[in-house]
Amino acid sequence: MTDTGKWDKKWFRELPTAYKLFWQFILDRCDLAGFWDIDFKAATFFIGSPIKRDKAIVYFKDQIYEVAGKYWLVLDFIKFQNGWPLNNSSPVHKKITEILNTKGIDIKDNTLYDRVVDRVCYTQLVIVKVDGGEGGNKSTNPLKDLGWNKSESQYQGLNKSYPKLFLFTDPLTFEQHQKLLTKYNPKDVEIIYNEMQNYKDLLKKSESAYLTATNWLNRKKK
């Protein structure tokens, strides 16, 4: 099914033409659970116009969530296409459940799909390298291990899971990390650290980790 009401939604109406096509491309190419394997080269080829990751993230910030640098999850895709909650007596729903489990999303409580973005963030482990690819370190409890309680010793753990924060010309300091946690919701700070780590061209765009995180957090609040 397709959402004919999207033409009345301001965020969609204001998209450049190429990104309107890109949104439709994602919806056509994602799997039953709404996961699209990130492939901007393919999107550019089929659409016939350059599709830039950084622009797309801004345009679709309220419509998608990036998982482990590999997938974009189209929020509310399952609910729109197949209904919610899932009933595993349905072969389609059973397949969707299997996909969600593979991606690390626990749906035992079927009422929580509206907050699936939080489920993704806290159940999918971050697996990254300095270049944003696969591999690297895992954190099983970021709120405990990565400085969320403002301990300087725990703050040092950020370097293991989010090394890009320390590769800027002006890297993230402990004091700046504290400011972010005080000014913004700690869950949102973690999400932004995830997104920064997985953004391939991050270090080409800015010299300051703190200013970049602040700008991204402010954008998320809009």
PyMOL commands that set and color helices and strands:
alter all, ss='L'
color gray80, all
select helices_A, chain A and resi 4-8+10-13+17-29+40-47+53-59+77-82+91-102+110-123+142-145+152-155+158-161+163-166+174-183+186-198+202-205+209-221
alter helices_A, ss='H'
color red, helices_A
select strands_A, chain A and resi 35-37+64-67+71-74
alter strands_A, ss='S'
color yellow, strands_A
deselect
rebuild
show_as cartoon
